[in-house]
Amino acid sequence: MQLQVDNVSWSVDAQKIVDSVTLSTAEGEFVGLLGPNGSGKSSLLRTIYRLLKPQAGHILLDECNVWHLSAREVAQRMAVVMQERTGEFDFSVFEIVLMGRNPHKKMFDRDTEQDFQLVQEALQRVHMESFAQRSFLTLSGGEKQRVLIARALVQQARFLVLDEPTNHLDIHYQLSILELVKHLGVTTIAALHDLNLAAYYCDRLYVLKQGGLVAAGTPAQVLQPDLIRTVYGVWSEVKLHPLTGKLTITFLPESSVARVG
Amino acid sequence: MTTSTITSHTTLTSSRTEQRRFWLLLVGLTVLLLLSVTMGVTLSPVAIPVGTVWRIVTAQSLRVLADLTTLPLPEWIRIEETWSTAQLNIVWLIRFPRVLLGLFVGAGLAVVGVTMQALVRNPLADPYILGISSGASVGAVSVLAFGAFAFAGVYALSFGAFFGALLSFFIVFMMAQRHGRILPTRLVLSGVAVAYFFSGLSSFITLTSDNRELARAVLAWLLGSLAGTDWTELVLPVIVLTVGSLALTLQARSLNALLVGDETAATLGVDTTRFRRQLFVTVSLITGTMVAVSGAIGFIGLIIPHVVRLLVGTDHRRVLPIAIFVGGIFLIWVDIIARTAFAPTELPVGVITSLLGGPFFLWMLNQQLTNRGGA
């Protein structure tokens, strides 16, 4: 499934949070969305998953405007994984994952063996099968995130949106979650804050600053010390890692740069 | 056998076990409900044997059925009348409709509690605590005092109560929000303020009215009572309860998603704006209907959903049907206590639910604040 974001703007009280952004993803691509806090990453994603209606521009899923589709039709095509807290109401892991079937269910439909099977397979895929009857609230951040990815799998959408999926997670979970998503082969757009993870896992990157696009391309094209300096305001050294064959970025404290420079 | 098929088997089995547990519970509650209805009709200062009670009820039901279908009753089905007219009147005209009203109102308020809690995502929501019942009372009182909503005929009272409920719920909901999020503290505080305001308004309308009978009627509303119910009052509650809870149960998946979060619900295909509007109307309709017939009975919508979730978990497909039973049974028993405990004095049921519900609310509030680290 392909996504086409065409000149999209979204503003609050005349302040542009997302400013004329145009981007696209090809079939099966893993696209990363970078930018400092408050650069409009989450808002842009929200316009993509049809939560915010852009004041200008279009969001097209396989040439189809998401605002011409119902919430249900969008949910059949697109799954979203975001930071989630269920507050005081507790569901079991099994129930949370089963909710992924909602967009495919009509009012009188019951859960079928096939639905349970899908839940089971998805939980196995994220290595959470032994947690099925556990309460969602008692899980750690990384476990919750994996359960939500399982729900996205059960949703059987062909387009995946991830909003900072590795936020506040141990490094082990950061790697395992992106590894998992990467191997799903589903077209994915993910807001990420870790440049090294982005360099390793993304096919292409878009960089946002103050709501506008400032760079786009492969990690090698985008992740240059100059751009990192302009966007994030830090010095860095970018090298090809001998083992991974991907870029690795080392951030340099002001003091060390002053000494060298 | 591979590990994956073993675990798959385990998950499927445990979800089937849960299903079986649910149906068993439903059967158990049905039995308990029949028992409670029987006790409700039997237990009273004027003792009537259980056997006589059910014979009267069966005979009368058959007669109503025959009247409705205009078919003559076959000779073999006729039940011998071994009861006095006084017994007949007490059972059929006074106690039975009253017990049934308790059942419907209790069930309705429990369903409203479940739904409101999903809507505001807070287990402290209850139509009484959040001022919705007070709003409904004002609507009903204005019908009595000014003859408002006269176009609705005999249903003017219910219509007024519905309208009042809708208005107060809307105010509380708008006040509780800040940047699109419902804050628990704002919710409870605005609920309390709205409850006070509308209670004050009810009193104001009553005390400044020329209608002398009004004060007595309004006092009943403020306290909540099932006394003096007749059959005609049951029609609207049973229709609204049936249609409302059926509609809600069919939307149970969306209610589940809404309970997790607004954004989650939206990304799982729920049109949240429209769905929320539907829930608003449904909650106000049920609350309004119940308040119109029984006054403001508090805390049932708070206690019952909590107990039901402890029994069957959070999935609304199980919570809603079970809440209907537990709510109905609960109010039948509260009414039995209200009638018998201090006989010959009869307490309004609302007094007892408040005595039980107030401490329960404080306990839940304390739990919530402790879990949040004293926020």
Interface residues (C-beta under 8 A of the other chain):
Chain A: Y49 R50 L51 S70 A71 R72 E73 V74 A75 Q76 M78 A79 V80 M82 E84 R85 T86 G87 E88 F89 D90 F91 S92 F94 E95 I96 M99 G100 N102 P103 K105 M107 F108 E113 F116 Q117 V119 Q120 L123 Q124 E129 S130 A132 Q133 Q155
Chain B: S4 T7 S8 T10 T11 L12 S14 S15 Q117 R121 N122 P123 L250 Q251 R253 S254 N256 A257 L259 V260 G261 E263 T264 A266 T267 L268 G269 V270 D271 T272 R309 G313 T314 D315 Q368 N371
